[in-house]
């Protein structure tokens, strides 16, 4: 279906009026757009914050209770895990969009079929990856150049994580499908439970407190695994306990055997979305290497700044996911007139939150950075300088995430991937290598806003003039 311009709902016979579409739980196609967007995105924002805080707390437990070698071991293992979950995330986002399209069309059975196909496919893929990971875990660590002092600990940690990958994959797919069906609260409640269990069980299993065995670094991995399993069980319990739309019963349980049509959509759209995460990760690793060349103070300042930038990007992540779900449901309902409005409201809301957070980060940069560097650190002035140059670039590039969220709902995923590549590599990294002789160490910091401006310019151009609407097929 190609809609080059919005069609007013009153002129499109395929669009039902609000009166003709009775209220349905999880319906994102009706009501005030701003209110719907906020109520849907805020639980995701809270989930993202909790997940990041949980990672920080776990790192504190491992570092304080075991030591620096164990902390280095988890860092090496987590690099591998991020690469694996990037693919699952892409398939999960494709499932969110497809479920949203079917749900907006009030075809709940088709939405369940997509959910079943996505979950079954990712579970089978996770089992395969878990088996390979267990066998080749040591080789993977060698490839990363893991220091000998932490290799044994990293291996123990990684093998426990590999065993539990299938449960993590299911948990992610369930969360994504629920959001496609307009429910962001169930994944949020599951995340709260996961964080609480993980934070409590980490020290108990690391140190062997009370009746618990002393497992060292493997205990940290086991605590995280148990927490993820608890979150998965909670979501399934809530889905069936409240008879939510994504529940599968009777013959519907056969939907976990992937259907060809649904699987084709999930894979062809999910792979480019997962590749976007890999691009960001790889470019980030290269930037870390470039920063390390500037010396210890620059590296420490950059590491502290990254902690703050992680939080700055969270509103855009949450709102872009909400925009994707809302647009997908509107497309399923045939209401193309709502798409542009959702996009504009999403951009305005994201910019307001991002500018506010950026102002707080820059305005209170010294006390915030002191949390990571200490008040007397020689890296503190460097970090403050970095904030002034780079923080705005994250606000600018957040516009891209909202526009990409809309295009993703139409199924347009290749062009945003290409644009991201151009912004990160020829844009950010290319600028660094060209300007390094002239700007010296400043080149690495100014590469951020330059790359962001290029990415936003290309995205706006493609959103305005590209044929991304042609990608939509029901």
LOTORTI-278628 format. One record per residue (C-alpha): residue number from 1; residue in one letter; x, y, z. Coordinates in nm, 4 decimals, padded with zeros to 6 digits, always signed. Layout:
<atoms>
> NUM  A  X  Y  Z $
...
</atoms>
This chain:
<atoms>
> 1  X  +00.0000  +00.0000  +00.0000 $
> 2  X  +00.1477  +00.3325  -00.1010 $
> 3  X  +00.0110  +00.6483  +00.0573 $
> 4  X  +00.2189  +00.9397  -00.0667 $
> 5  X  +00.0079  +01.1866  +00.1272 $
> 6  X  -00.2127  +01.1590  +00.4361 $
> 7  X  -00.5747  +01.0733  +00.3665 $
> 8  X  -00.8288  +01.2287  +00.6038 $
> 9  X  -01.0144  +00.9604  +00.7924 $
> 10  X  -01.3484  +01.0940  +00.6803 $
> 11  X  -01.2565  +01.0496  +00.3120 $
> 12  X  -01.1129  +00.6997  +00.3308 $
> 13  X  -01.3765  +00.4247  +00.3323 $
> 14  X  -01.1229  +00.1845  +00.4811 $
> 15  X  -01.0951  +00.3987  +00.7942 $
> 16  X  -01.3485  +00.3385  +01.0648 $
> 17  X  -01.4703  +00.6297  +01.2724 $
> 18  X  -01.4171  +00.6261  +01.6485 $
> 19  X  -01.7811  +00.5355  +01.6933 $
> 20  X  -01.7461  +00.2391  +01.4572 $
> 21  X  -01.4375  +00.1143  +01.6442 $
> 22  X  -01.5478  +00.0160  +01.9940 $
> 23  X  -01.2886  +00.0634  +02.2695 $
> 24  X  -01.0334  -00.2178  +02.3013 $
> 25  X  -00.7608  -00.2518  +02.5627 $
> 26  X  -00.4270  -00.1594  +02.4124 $
> 27  X  -00.5791  +00.0396  +02.1240 $
> 28  X  -00.3382  +00.3240  +02.0415 $
> 29  X  -00.5341  +00.4511  +01.7422 $
> 30  X  -00.7808  +00.6659  +01.9365 $
> 31  X  -00.7728  +00.9413  +02.1950 $
> 32  X  -00.5422  +01.2428  +02.2391 $
> 33  X  -00.2064  +01.1685  +02.0794 $
> 34  X  +00.0134  +01.3379  +02.3418 $
> 35  X  -00.1610  +01.1696  +02.6339 $
> 36  X  -00.1526  +00.8294  +02.4631 $
> 37  X  +00.2150  +00.8716  +02.3738 $
> 38  X  +00.3162  +00.9706  +02.7269 $
> 39  X  +00.1153  +00.6969  +02.8992 $
> 40  X  +00.2655  +00.4403  +02.6631 $
> 41  X  +00.6265  +00.5621  +02.6555 $
> 42  X  +00.6839  +00.6502  +03.0222 $
> 43  X  +00.6738  +00.2858  +03.1400 $
> 44  X  +00.9338  +00.2037  +02.8716 $
> 45  X  +01.1482  +00.4959  +02.9844 $
> 46  X  +01.1335  +00.3711  +03.3426 $
> 47  X  +01.2222  +00.0195  +03.2253 $
> 48  X  +01.5281  +00.1516  +03.0403 $
> 49  X  +01.6428  +00.3503  +03.3436 $
> 50  X  +01.6011  +00.0487  +03.5707 $
> 51  X  +01.7900  -00.1765  +03.3300 $
> 52  X  +02.0838  +00.0653  +03.3146 $
> 53  X  +02.0874  +00.1121  +03.6915 $
> 54  X  +02.0773  -00.2635  +03.7335 $
> 55  X  +02.3885  -00.3031  +03.5189 $
> 56  X  +02.5674  -00.0388  +03.7256 $
> 57  X  +02.4684  -00.2050  +04.0538 $
> 58  X  +02.5843  -00.5457  +03.9298 $
> 59  X  +02.9191  -00.3980  +03.8271 $
> 60  X  +02.9564  -00.2495  +04.1758 $
> 61  X  +02.8853  -00.5862  +04.3412 $
> 62  X  +03.1331  -00.7707  +04.1197 $
> 63  X  +03.4040  -00.5061  +04.1517 $
> 64  X  +03.3733  -00.4618  +04.5261 $
> 65  X  +03.3157  -00.8248  +04.6290 $
> 66  X  +03.5497  -01.0050  +04.3874 $
> 67  X  +03.7918  -00.7531  +04.2411 $
> 68  X  +03.9080  -00.5759  +03.9279 $
> 69  X  +03.9892  -00.8939  +03.7365 $
> 70  X  +03.6293  -01.0126  +03.7776 $
> 71  X  +03.4974  -00.6752  +03.6671 $
> 72  X  +03.7149  -00.6963  +03.3563 $
> 73  X  +03.5843  -01.0493  +03.2985 $
> 74  X  +03.2207  -00.9361  +03.3006 $
> 75  X  +03.3059  -00.6487  +03.0652 $
> 76  X  +03.4577  -00.8886  +02.8111 $
> 77  X  +03.1674  -01.1322  +02.8421 $
> 78  X  +02.9109  -00.8545  +02.8094 $
> 79  X  +03.0597  -00.7416  +02.4779 $
> 80  X  +02.9807  -01.0869  +02.3380 $
> 81  X  +02.6325  -01.0863  +02.4892 $
> 82  X  +02.5514  -00.7473  +02.3407 $
> 83  X  +02.6375  -00.8703  +01.9930 $
> 84  X  +02.4104  -01.1729  +02.0391 $
> 85  X  +02.1170  -00.9797  +02.1777 $
> 86  X  +02.1425  -00.7185  +01.9016 $
> 87  X  +02.0022  -00.9715  +01.6552 $
> 88  X  +01.7231  -01.0740  +01.8924 $
> 89  X  +01.6406  -00.7068  +01.9491 $
> 90  X  +01.6029  -00.6547  +01.5751 $
> 91  X  +01.3642  -00.9484  +01.5436 $
> 92  X  +01.1785  -00.8204  +01.8494 $
> 93  X  +01.1298  -00.4746  +01.6965 $
> 94  X  +01.0028  -00.6333  +01.3755 $
> 95  X  +00.7573  -00.8337  +01.5867 $
> 96  X  +00.6453  -00.5157  +01.7647 $
> 97  X  +00.5674  -00.3489  +01.4325 $
> 98  X  +00.3903  -00.6495  +01.2811 $
> 99  X  +00.1837  -00.7177  +01.5921 $
> 100  X  +00.0935  -00.3480  +01.6003 $
> 101  X  -00.0250  -00.3537  +01.2391 $
> 102  X  -00.2454  -00.6576  +01.2990 $
> 103  X  -00.3700  -00.5244  +01.6313 $
> 104  X  -00.4644  -00.1919  +01.4743 $
> 105  X  -00.6622  -00.3845  +01.2126 $
> 106  X  -00.8399  -00.5652  +01.5010 $
> 107  X  -00.7051  -00.8966  +01.3680 $
> 108  X  -00.6018  -01.0402  +01.7041 $
> 109  X  -00.5560  -01.3906  +01.5638 $
> 110  X  -00.2998  -01.2638  +01.3116 $
> 111  X  -00.1239  -01.0714  +01.5895 $
> 112  X  -00.1012  -01.3922  +01.7925 $
> 113  X  +00.0336  -01.5759  +01.4900 $
> 114  X  +00.3089  -01.3146  +01.4525 $
> 115  X  +00.3863  -01.3328  +01.8231 $
> 116  X  +00.4046  -01.7116  +01.8117 $
> 117  X  +00.6214  -01.7160  +01.5005 $
> 118  X  +00.8621  -01.4587  +01.6397 $
> 119  X  +00.8900  -01.6276  +01.9788 $
> 120  X  +00.9321  -01.9756  +01.8342 $
> 121  X  +01.1957  -01.8594  +01.5869 $
> 122  X  +01.3968  -01.6666  +01.8456 $
> 123  X  +01.3768  -01.9541  +02.0960 $
> 124  X  +01.5123  -02.1995  +01.8385 $
> 125  X  +01.7820  -01.9510  +01.7353 $
> 126  X  +01.8727  -01.8918  +02.1005 $
> 127  X  +01.9068  -02.2652  +02.1660 $
> 128  X  +02.1422  -02.2964  +01.8700 $
> 129  X  +02.3489  -01.9964  +01.9801 $
> 130  X  +02.3587  -02.1183  +02.3400 $
> 131  X  +02.4974  -02.4550  +02.2304 $
> 132  X  +02.7635  -02.2991  +02.0100 $
> 133  X  +02.8459  -02.0445  +02.2778 $
> 134  X  +02.9019  -02.3108  +02.5417 $
> 135  X  +03.1364  -02.5001  +02.3112 $
> 136  X  +03.3330  -02.2033  +02.1769 $
> 137  X  +03.3204  -01.9675  +02.4763 $
> 138  X  +03.6939  -01.9955  +02.5419 $
> 139  X  +03.7746  -01.9291  +02.1748 $
> 140  X  +03.5526  -01.6210  +02.1746 $
> 141  X  +03.7367  -01.4798  +02.4752 $
> 142  X  +04.0702  -01.5473  +02.3067 $
> 143  X  +03.9513  -01.3622  +01.9982 $
> 144  X  +03.8671  -01.0602  +02.2142 $
> 145  X  +04.2136  -01.0717  +02.3674 $
> 146  X  +04.0770  -01.1198  +02.7191 $
> 147  X  +04.3611  -01.0750  +02.9725 $
> 148  X  +04.4888  -01.4014  +03.1215 $
> 149  X  +04.4199  -01.2729  +03.4726 $
> 150  X  +04.0464  -01.2632  +03.4082 $
> 151  X  +04.0042  -01.5335  +03.1414 $
> 152  X  +03.8938  -01.8149  +03.3761 $
> 153  X  +03.6454  -01.5883  +03.5514 $
> 154  X  +03.5122  -01.4607  +03.2198 $
> 155  X  +03.4686  -01.8173  +03.0969 $
> 156  X  +03.2711  -01.9199  +03.4059 $
> 157  X  +03.0534  -01.6101  +03.3784 $
> 158  X  +02.9958  -01.6458  +03.0057 $
> 159  X  +02.8993  -02.0130  +03.0136 $
> 160  X  +02.6292  -01.9528  +03.2738 $
> 161  X  +02.4954  -01.6670  +03.0622 $
> 162  X  +02.4939  -01.8822  +02.7482 $
> 163  X  +02.2815  -02.1464  +02.9208 $
> 164  X  +02.0137  -01.8884  +02.9984 $
> 165  X  +02.0087  -01.7134  +02.6591 $
> 166  X  +01.6888  -01.8919  +02.5441 $
> 167  X  +01.4983  -01.7558  +02.8448 $
> 168  X  +01.6316  -01.4066  +02.7838 $
> 169  X  +01.5281  -01.4311  +02.4189 $
> 170  X  +01.1726  -01.5326  +02.5101 $
> 171  X  +01.1532  -01.2553  +02.7691 $
> 172  X  +01.2569  -00.9937  +02.5134 $
> 173  X  +01.0165  -01.1215  +02.2469 $
> 174  X  +00.7241  -01.1273  +02.4913 $
> 175  X  +00.8001  -00.7702  +02.5993 $
> 176  X  +00.8211  -00.6465  +02.2395 $
> 177  X  +00.5006  -00.8204  +02.1356 $
> 178  X  +00.3147  -00.6782  +02.4361 $
> 179  X  +00.4214  -00.3285  +02.3338 $
> 180  X  +00.2956  -00.3900  +01.9822 $
> 181  X  -00.0402  -00.4765  +02.1390 $
> 182  X  -00.0384  -00.1460  +02.3258 $
> 183  X  +00.0752  -00.2778  +02.6652 $
> 184  X  +00.3962  -00.1235  +02.8007 $
> 185  X  +00.3084  -00.1704  +03.1685 $
> 186  X  +00.3458  -00.5495  +03.1808 $
> 187  X  +00.7091  -00.5349  +03.0579 $
> 188  X  +00.7728  -00.2544  +03.3078 $
> 189  X  +00.6414  -00.4590  +03.6008 $
> 190  X  +00.8531  -00.7513  +03.4835 $
> 191  X  +01.1608  -00.5271  +03.4690 $
> 192  X  +01.1005  -00.4002  +03.8234 $
> 193  X  +01.0817  -00.7613  +03.9465 $
> 194  X  +01.3951  -00.8513  +03.7485 $
> 195  X  +01.5980  -00.5633  +03.8903 $
> 196  X  +01.4944  -00.6319  +04.2501 $
> 197  X  +01.5786  -01.0037  +04.2295 $
> 198  X  +01.9076  -00.9390  +04.0503 $
> 199  X  +02.0206  -00.6767  +04.3020 $
> 200  X  +01.9364  -00.9005  +04.5996 $
> 201  X  +02.0743  -01.2288  +04.4710 $
> 202  X  +02.4027  -01.0938  +04.3307 $
> 203  X  +02.5790  -01.0549  +04.6671 $
> 204  X  +02.4102  -01.3648  +04.8130 $
> 205  X  +02.5364  -01.5948  +04.5367 $
> 206  X  +02.8748  -01.4245  +04.4951 $
> 207  X  +02.9662  -01.4491  +04.8643 $
> 208  X  +02.7588  -01.7525  +04.9679 $
> 209  X  +02.5558  -01.5765  +05.2356 $
> 210  X  +02.3217  -01.7913  +05.4466 $
> 211  X  +02.1978  -02.1050  +05.2709 $
> 212  X  +02.3314  -01.9940  +04.9325 $
> 213  X  +02.6484  -02.1492  +04.7861 $
> 214  X  +02.9550  -01.9307  +04.7259 $
> 215  X  +02.9819  -01.9183  +04.3460 $
> 216  X  +03.1968  -01.6114  +04.2895 $
> 217  X  +03.1551  -01.4518  +03.9482 $
> 218  X  +02.9362  -01.7408  +03.8302 $
> 219  X  +02.6987  -01.6401  +04.1088 $
> 220  X  +02.6581  -01.2972  +03.9516 $
> 221  X  +02.5682  -01.4567  +03.6183 $
> 222  X  +02.3295  -01.6998  +03.7890 $
> 223  X  +02.1595  -01.4151  +03.9774 $
> 224  X  +02.1027  -01.2297  +03.6510 $
> 225  X  +01.9731  -01.5471  +03.4871 $
> 226  X  +01.7294  -01.6195  +03.7719 $
> 227  X  +01.6072  -01.2602  +03.7612 $
> 228  X  +01.5438  -01.2783  +03.3856 $
> 229  X  +01.3600  -01.6078  +03.4217 $
> 230  X  +01.1450  -01.4575  +03.6987 $
> 231  X  +01.0607  -01.1628  +03.4720 $
> 232  X  +00.9658  -01.4013  +03.1905 $
> 233  X  +00.7472  -01.6140  +03.4198 $
> 234  X  +00.5769  -01.3024  +03.5531 $
> 235  X  +00.4894  -01.1788  +03.2046 $
> 236  X  +00.3487  -01.5164  +03.1028 $
> 237  X  +00.1519  -01.5382  +03.4284 $
> 238  X  +00.0064  -01.1903  +03.3746 $
> 239  X  -00.0797  -01.2614  +03.0101 $
> 240  X  -00.2800  -01.5706  +03.0995 $
> 241  X  -00.4071  -01.4465  +03.4355 $
> 242  X  -00.5637  -01.1392  +03.2791 $
> 243  X  -00.6414  -01.3042  +02.9445 $
> 244  X  -00.4388  -01.0428  +02.7561 $
> 245  X  -00.4480  -01.0414  +02.3736 $
> 246  X  -00.1131  -01.2194  +02.3228 $
> 247  X  -00.2119  -01.5342  +02.5093 $
> 248  X  -00.2024  -01.8585  +02.3083 $
> 249  X  -00.4438  -02.1410  +02.3913 $
> 250  X  -00.5445  -02.4700  +02.2339 $
> 251  X  -00.4750  -02.4801  +01.8632 $
> 252  X  -00.3130  -02.1350  +01.8882 $
> 253  X  -00.0145  -02.2946  +02.0631 $
> 254  X  +00.0779  -02.4271  +01.7200 $
> 255  X  +00.1608  -02.0681  +01.6226 $
> 256  X  +00.5021  -02.1085  +01.7919 $
> 257  X  +00.5959  -02.3118  +01.4843 $
> 258  X  +00.6927  -02.0168  +01.2618 $
> 259  X  +00.4609  -01.9412  +00.9714 $
> 260  X  +00.6438  -01.8664  +00.6475 $
> 261  X  +00.4766  -01.5306  +00.5775 $
> 262  X  +00.5263  -01.3975  +00.9312 $
> 263  X  +00.8796  -01.5338  +00.9572 $
> 264  X  +00.9760  -01.3690  +00.6281 $
> 265  X  +00.8667  -01.0308  +00.7628 $
> 266  X  +01.0371  -01.0781  +01.1011 $
> 267  X  +01.3690  -01.1852  +00.9468 $
> 268  X  +01.3855  -00.9439  +00.6512 $
> 269  X  +01.2891  -00.6437  +00.8668 $
> 270  X  +01.4614  -00.7599  +01.1847 $
> 271  X  +01.8079  -00.8160  +01.0410 $
> 272  X  +01.8596  -00.4512  +00.9331 $
> 273  X  +01.7292  -00.3319  +01.2716 $
> 274  X  +01.9737  -00.5579  +01.4530 $
> 275  X  +02.2474  -00.4410  +01.2173 $
> 276  X  +02.1815  -00.0826  +01.3260 $
> 277  X  +02.2714  -00.1782  +01.6830 $
> 278  X  +02.5851  -00.3513  +01.5607 $
> 279  X  +02.6840  -00.0394  +01.3648 $
> 280  X  +02.6432  +00.1800  +01.6711 $
> 281  X  +02.8387  -00.0681  +01.8830 $
> 282  X  +03.1242  -00.1053  +01.6346 $
> 283  X  +03.1541  +00.2711  +01.5841 $
> 284  X  +03.1536  +00.3129  +01.9613 $
> 285  X  +03.4372  +00.0640  +02.0012 $
> 286  X  +03.6413  +00.2503  +01.7388 $
> 287  X  +03.5810  +00.5799  +01.9185 $
> 288  X  +03.7009  +00.4237  +02.2453 $
> 289  X  +04.0235  +00.3271  +02.0702 $
> 290  X  +04.0682  +00.6800  +01.9314 $
> 291  X  +04.0025  +00.8357  +02.2710 $
> 292  X  +04.2524  +00.6007  +02.4355 $
> 293  X  +04.5217  +00.7463  +02.2089 $
> 294  X  +04.4702  +01.0821  +02.3772 $
> 295  X  +04.5872  +00.9514  +02.7138 $
> 296  X  +04.4532  +00.8272  +03.0453 $
> 297  X  +04.2740  +01.1475  +03.1467 $
> 298  X  +04.0868  +01.1651  +02.8155 $
> 299  X  +03.9876  +00.7980  +02.8445 $
> 300  X  +03.8632  +00.8409  +03.2016 $
> 301  X  +03.6739  +01.1583  +03.1095 $
> 302  X  +03.5136  +00.9868  +02.8108 $
> 303  X  +03.4100  +00.6861  +03.0212 $
> 304  X  +03.2407  +00.9098  +03.2775 $
> 305  X  +03.0699  +01.1119  +03.0037 $
> 306  X  +02.9325  +00.7961  +02.8430 $
> 307  X  +02.7543  +00.7137  +03.1688 $
> 308  X  +02.5646  +01.0440  +03.1504 $
> 309  X  +02.4960  +01.0147  +02.7772 $
> 310  X  +02.3360  +00.6740  +02.8318 $
> 311  X  +02.0623  +00.8414  +03.0342 $
> 312  X  +02.0327  +01.1295  +02.7874 $
> 313  X  +01.9427  +00.8875  +02.5069 $
> 314  X  +01.6727  +00.7048  +02.7014 $
> 315  X  +01.3774  +00.9357  +02.6207 $
> 316  X  +01.4450  +00.8983  +02.2480 $
> 317  X  +01.4643  +00.5183  +02.2749 $
> 318  X  +01.1341  +00.4990  +02.4631 $
> 319  X  +00.9470  +00.7530  +02.2514 $
> 320  X  +01.0708  +00.6100  +01.9197 $
> 321  X  +00.9435  +00.2658  +02.0230 $
> 322  X  +00.6110  +00.4213  +02.1234 $
> 323  X  +00.5897  +00.6047  +01.7899 $
> 324  X  +00.6554  +00.2783  +01.6031 $
> 325  X  +00.3779  +00.0988  +01.7900 $
> 326  X  +00.1284  +00.3846  +01.7499 $
> 327  X  +00.2025  +00.4305  +01.3800 $
> 328  X  +00.1881  +00.0544  +01.3169 $
> 329  X  -00.1550  +00.0335  +01.4782 $
> 330  X  -00.2740  +00.3366  +01.2815 $
> 331  X  -00.1584  +00.1713  +00.9583 $
> 332  X  -00.3404  -00.1468  +01.0513 $
> 333  X  -00.6538  +00.0596  +01.1133 $
> 334  X  -00.6109  +00.2336  +00.7759 $
> 335  X  -00.5819  +00.5744  +00.9440 $
> 336  X  -00.2891  +00.7324  +00.7589 $
> 337  X  -00.3975  +01.0812  +00.8661 $
> 338  X  -00.2847  +01.0051  +01.2220 $
> 339  X  +00.0702  +00.9051  +01.1236 $
> 340  X  +00.2063  +01.2550  +01.0650 $
> 341  X  +00.0477  +01.3829  +01.3847 $
> 342  X  +00.1993  +01.1023  +01.5924 $
> 343  X  +00.5416  +01.1729  +01.4403 $
> 344  X  +00.5250  +01.5471  +01.5111 $
> 345  X  +00.4037  +01.4970  +01.8683 $
> 346  X  +00.6727  +01.2354  +01.9219 $
> 347  X  +00.9446  +01.4699  +01.7953 $
> 348  X  +00.8205  +01.7583  +02.0093 $
> 349  X  +00.7944  +01.5452  +02.3234 $
> 350  X  +01.1348  +01.3897  +02.2671 $
> 351  X  +01.3025  +01.7256  +02.2065 $
> 352  X  +01.1460  +01.8739  +02.5198 $
> 353  X  +01.2655  +01.5869  +02.7398 $
> 354  X  +01.6069  +01.5610  +02.5744 $
> 355  X  +01.6755  +01.9363  +02.5955 $
> 356  X  +01.5723  +01.9344  +02.9619 $
> 357  X  +01.8023  +01.6424  +03.0422 $
> 358  X  +02.0885  +01.7925  +02.8417 $
> 359  X  +02.0512  +02.1237  +03.0260 $
> 360  X  +02.0618  +01.9435  +03.3606 $
> 361  X  +02.3669  +01.7407  +03.2586 $
> 362  X  +02.5606  +02.0439  +03.1339 $
> 363  X  +02.4408  +02.2681  +03.4169 $
> 364  X  +02.5369  +02.0196  +03.6879 $
> 365  X  +02.8203  +01.8484  +03.5052 $
> 366  X  +03.0796  +01.8867  +03.7816 $
> 367  X  +02.8832  +01.7158  +04.0630 $
> 368  X  +02.7566  +01.4492  +03.8231 $
> 369  X  +03.0991  +01.3725  +03.6804 $
> 370  X  +03.2490  +01.3737  +04.0298 $
> 371  X  +03.0379  +01.0666  +04.1061 $
> 372  X  +03.2545  +00.8728  +03.8597 $
> 373  X  +03.5866  +01.0576  +03.8678 $
> 374  X  +03.6238  +01.2060  +04.2148 $
> 375  X  +03.6509  +01.5750  +04.2956 $
> 376  X  +04.0282  +01.5900  +04.2596 $
> 377  X  +04.0626  +01.3938  +03.9368 $
> 378  X  +04.2733  +01.5573  +03.6631 $
> 379  X  +04.0227  +01.4108  +03.4152 $
> 380  X  +03.7398  +01.6270  +03.5518 $
> 381  X  +03.8177  +01.9430  +03.3475 $
> 382  X  +03.8509  +01.7289  +03.0348 $
> 383  X  +03.5111  +01.5706  +03.1011 $
> 384  X  +03.3490  +01.9114  +03.1510 $
> 385  X  +03.4951  +02.0258  +02.8189 $
> 386  X  +03.3603  +01.7142  +02.6465 $
> 387  X  +03.0107  +01.7799  +02.7817 $
> 388  X  +02.9988  +02.1268  +02.6284 $
> 389  X  +03.0896  +01.9963  +02.2819 $
> 390  X  +02.9208  +01.6563  +02.2610 $
> 391  X  +02.6033  +01.6648  +02.4712 $
> 392  X  +02.4080  +01.8727  +02.2193 $
> 393  X  +02.4873  +01.6192  +01.9468 $
> 394  X  +02.2835  +01.3555  +02.1290 $
> 395  X  +01.9848  +01.5910  +02.1400 $
> 396  X  +02.0196  +01.6571  +01.7668 $
> 397  X  +02.0486  +01.2926  +01.6668 $
> 398  X  +01.7468  +01.1976  +01.8790 $
> 399  X  +01.5324  +01.3524  +01.6029 $
> 400  X  +01.6573  +01.0736  +01.3769 $
> 401  X  +01.5319  +00.8083  +01.6169 $
> 402  X  +01.1749  +00.9402  +01.6084 $
> 403  X  +01.1628  +00.9662  +01.2299 $
> 404  X  +01.3172  +00.6204  +01.2020 $
> 405  X  +01.0487  +00.4908  +01.4389 $
> 406  X  +00.7791  +00.6052  +01.1958 $
> 407  X  +00.9570  +00.4647  +00.8906 $
> 408  X  +01.0190  +00.1384  +01.0762 $
> 409  X  +00.6434  +00.1000  +01.1275 $
> 410  X  +00.6026  +00.1157  +00.7485 $
> 411  X  +00.8662  -00.1542  +00.7101 $
> 412  X  +01.1338  +00.0812  +00.5739 $
> 413  X  +01.4487  -00.0410  +00.7493 $
> 414  X  +01.7286  -00.0537  +00.4885 $
> 415  X  +01.7548  +00.3200  +00.4138 $
> 416  X  +01.7790  +00.4153  +00.7860 $
> 417  X  +02.0560  +00.1556  +00.8185 $
> 418  X  +02.2463  +00.3125  +00.5279 $
> 419  X  +02.1962  +00.6618  +00.6716 $
> 420  X  +02.3259  +00.5492  +01.0090 $
> 421  X  +02.6331  +00.4001  +00.8430 $
> 422  X  +02.7017  +00.7255  +00.6560 $
> 423  X  +02.6609  +00.9326  +00.9714 $
> 424  X  +02.8830  +00.7123  +01.1886 $
> 425  X  +03.1615  +00.6206  +00.9470 $
> 426  X  +03.2141  +00.8788  +00.6665 $
> 427  X  +03.0546  +01.1410  +00.8939 $
> 428  X  +03.1892  +01.0965  +01.2455 $
> 429  X  +03.4999  +00.8846  +01.1870 $
> 430  X  +03.5791  +01.0408  +00.8490 $
> 431  X  +03.5706  +01.3887  +01.0024 $
> 432  X  +03.8074  +01.2749  +01.2766 $
> 433  X  +04.0737  +01.1434  +01.0402 $
> 434  X  +04.0495  +01.4455  +00.8086 $
> 435  X  +04.0559  +01.7090  +01.0844 $
> 436  X  +04.2998  +01.5408  +01.3256 $
> 437  X  +04.6078  +01.7165  +01.1785 $
> 438  X  +04.4371  +02.0553  +01.2193 $
> 439  X  +04.2389  +02.0161  +01.5432 $
> 440  X  +04.4658  +01.7719  +01.7243 $
> 441  X  +04.2846  +01.6055  +02.0178 $
> 442  X  +03.9769  +01.8276  +01.9671 $
> 443  X  +03.8951  +01.6333  +01.6513 $
> 444  X  +03.7675  +01.3327  +01.8457 $
> 445  X  +03.5143  +01.5445  +02.0361 $
> 446  X  +03.3943  +01.7575  +01.7420 $
> 447  X  +03.3397  +01.4394  +01.5406 $
> 448  X  +03.0248  +01.3794  +01.7461 $
> 449  X  +02.8243  +01.6897  +01.6473 $
> 450  X  +02.9472  +01.6706  +01.2875 $
> 451  X  +02.8310  +01.3098  +01.2533 $
> 452  X  +02.4995  +01.3884  +01.4239 $
> 453  X  +02.4217  +01.6846  +01.1968 $
> 454  X  +02.4928  +01.4726  +00.8865 $
> 455  X  +02.2721  +01.1898  +01.0146 $
> 456  X  +01.9808  +01.4216  +01.0912 $
> 457  X  +02.0121  +01.6018  +00.7559 $
> 458  X  +02.0056  +01.2749  +00.5615 $
> 459  X  +01.7160  +01.1378  +00.7677 $
> 460  X  +01.5077  +01.4529  +00.7255 $
> 461  X  +01.5770  +01.4490  +00.3527 $
> 462  X  +01.4739  +01.0855  +00.3177 $
> 463  X  +01.1662  +01.1339  +00.5366 $
> 464  X  +01.0558  +01.4276  +00.3237 $
> 465  X  +01.1432  +01.3040  -00.0252 $
> 466  X  +01.2040  +00.9285  +00.0029 $
> 467  X  +00.9621  +00.6544  -00.0989 $
> 468  X  +00.9605  +00.4818  +00.2399 $
> 469  X  +00.5801  +00.4626  +00.2396 $
> 470  X  +00.6064  +00.2095  -00.0450 $
> 471  X  +00.7482  -00.0454  +00.2013 $
> 472  X  +00.4128  -00.0832  +00.3797 $
> 473  X  +00.2346  -00.4110  +00.3083 $
> 474  X  -00.0342  -00.5755  +00.5206 $
</atoms>
